[in-house]
């Protein structure tokens, strides 16, 4: 499993995709995920950055996972489901 450092956890909420704690591949992935969240699309540059680090299978998986997470978020938010008590909380 992936283990994020404290700096990386903070950067997921408070930092930019190109924060120094991320590798070039992670920066491309985070920027791509942010773009899907905000615009539901990628620019040519964002797609090109992904292809420098990931194959087509991983790129398609990224699109699928972002869509699945958004769908789950719609259900949780619309139904006002309570937070799971055992889950970690993001820094404020």
C-alpha positions in Angstrom: 0.0 0.0 0.0 1.0 3.6 -0.6 2.0 5.5 2.5 1.9 9.3 2.3 4.2 11.5 4.4 2.7 14.1 6.6 3.9 16.7 4.1 2.1 14.9 1.3 -1.2 14.6 3.3 -1.1 18.4 3.9 -0.3 19.0 0.2 -3.4 17.1 -0.9 -5.5 19.7 0.8 -3.4 22.8 1.1 -0.7 22.5 -1.6 -0.4 22.8 -5.4 -0.1 19.8 -7.7 3.6 20.8 -8.2 4.4 20.9 -4.5 8.0 19.8 -3.9 6.9 16.7 -2.1 5.6 15.1 -5.3 7.6 13.3 -8.0 7.1 14.4 -11.7 4.8 11.4 -12.2 2.7 12.3 -9.1 2.6 15.9 -10.2 1.2 15.0 -13.6 -1.4 12.6 -12.0 -2.5 15.1 -9.4 -2.9 17.9 -12.0 -4.9 15.6 -14.3 -7.2 14.5 -11.4 -7.7 18.2 -10.5 -8.5 19.0 -14.1 -11.1 16.3 -14.3 -12.6 17.5 -11.1 -12.8 21.1 -12.2 -13.3 20.9 -16.0 -14.2 17.3 -16.7 -11.5 17.4 -19.4 -7.8 17.6 -20.0 -5.8 20.0 -22.1 -3.4 18.6 -24.6 -0.5 19.5 -22.2 -2.1 17.7 -19.3 -2.7 14.6 -21.4 0.9 14.7 -22.7 2.3 15.0 -19.2 0.4 11.9 -18.2 1.6 9.9 -21.2 5.2 10.7 -20.1 4.7 8.6 -17.0 1.7 6.3 -17.5 0.5 3.9 -20.1 -3.0 4.0 -21.7 -4.3 1.4 -19.2 -3.4 3.6 -16.2 -4.7 6.7 -17.9 -8.1 5.0 -18.6 -8.1 3.7 -15.0 -7.6 7.3 -13.7 -10.6 8.5 -15.7 -12.7 5.6 -14.3 -11.6 6.1 -10.7 -12.3 9.8 -10.8 -15.8 9.2 -12.2 -16.5 6.5 -9.7 -15.4 8.7 -6.8 -17.5 11.5 -8.0 -20.6 9.2 -8.2 -20.0 8.0 -4.7 -19.6 11.6 -3.5 -22.9 12.5 -5.0 -24.6 9.7 -3.1 -22.9 10.4 0.2 -23.5 14.2 0.0 -27.1 14.0 -1.3 -28.0 11.5 1.4 -26.1 13.4 4.0 -24.4 10.2 5.2 -22.3 10.6 8.3 -18.5 10.4 8.2 -17.1 7.1 9.1 -15.7 7.4 12.7 -12.6 5.4 11.9 -11.5 7.4 8.8 -8.7 9.9 8.9 -9.5 13.5 8.6 -7.9 16.0 6.3 -5.9 18.9 7.7 -7.8 22.2 7.9 
